[in-house]
Amino acid sequence: MDDLIPSMFAAAVGFAFVALMISWVVDAKPRNPNPADADDVATRILTGGAP
C-alpha cells in the first residue's frame, strides 16, 4: 500500500499540469486570433518599443 501513495500523487500532479497546459492553450486562442499581432508585439518588445 505504501507504493501506491507516491504514484497517486505523481498522477495527480501530472493530471493537474496537463489540465493547466490545456487551459492555457484554450485560453490563448480567442485572445489572439491573429498571429501577426503576436509577432508585432514581440518585435516591439525586442526593438525596445519601436513599432
N, C-alpha and C positions, 0 to 999 in steps of 0.2 A: 504493500500500500504506500510505502514511503516514496517509491519511484514514481508514483502517479502524480503527486502534487507538483513537482517541478515541471513535468511535461505539460500538465494542465495550465500552469502559469505561463509557460512559454507559448502554448497555443493561444491563450487569451491575449497575450501581448502581441503576438503575430497577427491575430484577427483584428485587434484594435488598430494596429499600424496599417493594415491593408484597408480597413474601413476609412481611416483618416486620409490615406492617399486617394482613394476613390472619391471621397467628398471634396478634396482639393481639386481634382481633375474636373469633376462635375461643376464645381463652383466657379472655376476659372473660365469655362466656355461662354456662358452668357455675358459675362462681364467684358470679355474682349473677343467679339466675334471676328474682328478684322486683324489678321496677323501683322499688317503693315503698321497699325497703331503701336504694337509692342516693339517693332523694330525702330519706330520713330522715337519712342520713349527711351529705349536702350541707347540709341545714337545720341540723344540729348544728354543722357547721364554721362556717357563716355566722353563727349566733347565738352563737358563742363558747362552745360546749359545752353549752348548754341543750337539753334533749330536745324 
